[in-house]
Amino acid sequence: MIQFWALPNSGLASGSDLRALLDRYAPQHAGGIGVRIVNRETMWRMLFKYQRGSETEEFPDIIELPHYWTPLFAGMEVLAYLGEAGVEFDASRWIGPLAEHCIHRRKRLACSLPWIMDVSALHYRVDHMREISSDPDKLLSDWDGLITACRLLIDRRRGARGYCPIENSNLRGTVTIRDMLPSIWNNGGSLFSADNSRSALYREETLRGIEQYLDLFIAGYMPLLQEKGSRGTMLDGRASLCISRRKGDAVFMADGTEPFPLKTVSIPGGIFGSHRFLSSDNLPVLSRSPQF
């Protein structure tokens, strides 16, 4: 049986959702695929155990991983070349920016397939932002403007119970390196060097991006260590902005009757400008899988 380890894309329903997807699109194979949902930390640790050749662990055959993990683990020979696994894949057919994150950088061989794609961007409530600016898009075009907007929003809504200008999109109300990546990239930083041979966390531009994002919590512009929904959400009007993924064109008030206008713009940046970041979760096959 093929073992498929996936990330929790839909919370507690992730396992049943993935099983339903397999039943729908691969009914002839679905019964022969075992599904397990693991978090990123577990997936990361598993890949390093796999690289060390552990004989006591049970490993999956197919996994889901963030696109930017592909070059690292492909370079460590953890991921199979998809052509050898019987998968026809031409990286040049996919969206240009993602292609480099599907291949072994040195061998130029495809090692993962884009699966779930989305865009990280800044979303704002038009009704709230028009209270403080006649041109919200212009105000939010750089990081200084975002900070100015936060300050004006707090002044405008001073005394509103539980209000924070920016909703914390992290479901646990915490902050992870994943949340800070857009700020790191907007400042020219990265997690790894271009050849994935060493960490780049110590570089000034990376540290500047981390500091920039953490300043939002320090200044009280985004709630920290509070469960999502307990404070500062766009849905209930106690937040006006959100840096996140997977937001629709419109969301609704809690009673489901009063839609409010929501607009999406690029994530405000620093010296490297503002950007919307395309990302994907990719599917590779592990290099020693007996199933392929």
VENFEN-V248863 format. One record per pair of residues at least 12 apart in sequence whose ideal C-beta (glycine too) atoms are under 6 Angstrom apart, sorted by the first residue. I is the first residue (numbers start at 1). GAP is how many residues later the second one is. Records with the same first field share a line. If there is no record, write none. Layout:
I = GAP + GAP
//
This chain:
1 = 31 + 33
2 = 31 + 59 + 289
3 = 31 + 57 + 58
4 = 29 + 31 + 58
5 = 31 + 33 + 55 + 58
6 = 12 + 31 + 58
7 = 57
8 = 29
14 = 23
15 = 20 + 22
18 = 17
19 = 16
47 = 26 + 31
50 = 28
51 = 25 + 27
61 = 228 + 230
62 = 221 + 223
64 = 217 + 219
65 = 217
67 = 34 + 213 + 215
68 = 33
70 = 31 + 41 + 42 + 212
71 = 34 + 125
72 = 124
74 = 30 + 37
75 = 121
77 = 210
78 = 209
79 = 32 + 205 + 208
80 = 205 + 207
81 = 28
82 = 28
85 = 200 + 207
89 = 21 + 24
91 = 12 + 19
94 = 20
97 = 181
98 = 16 + 182
111 = 173
112 = 170 + 172
113 = 170
114 = 166 + 168
115 = 166 + 168
116 = 165
117 = 163
118 = 127 + 128
119 = 157 + 159
120 = 62 + 125 + 157
121 = 143 + 155
122 = 121 + 143 + 145
123 = 119 + 124 + 139 + 141
124 = 117 + 139
125 = 109 + 115 + 135
126 = 135 + 137
127 = 133
128 = 112
131 = 25
132 = 20 + 24
137 = 128
140 = 125 + 128
142 = 126
143 = 125 + 127
146 = 122
150 = 15 + 71
153 = 12 + 87
162 = 69 + 76
163 = 75
164 = 58 + 59 + 68 + 75
165 = 56 + 75 + 76
166 = 55 + 56 + 75
167 = 65 + 66 + 67 + 72 + 75
168 = 54 + 55
169 = 73 + 75
171 = 57
173 = 52 + 53 + 54 + 55
180 = 30 + 33
182 = 85 + 95
183 = 26 + 29 + 30
184 = 22 + 25
186 = 83 + 84 + 86
187 = 18 + 21 + 22 + 83
188 = 17 + 84
189 = 16 + 17 + 20
236 = 18
243 = 24
250 = 12
//
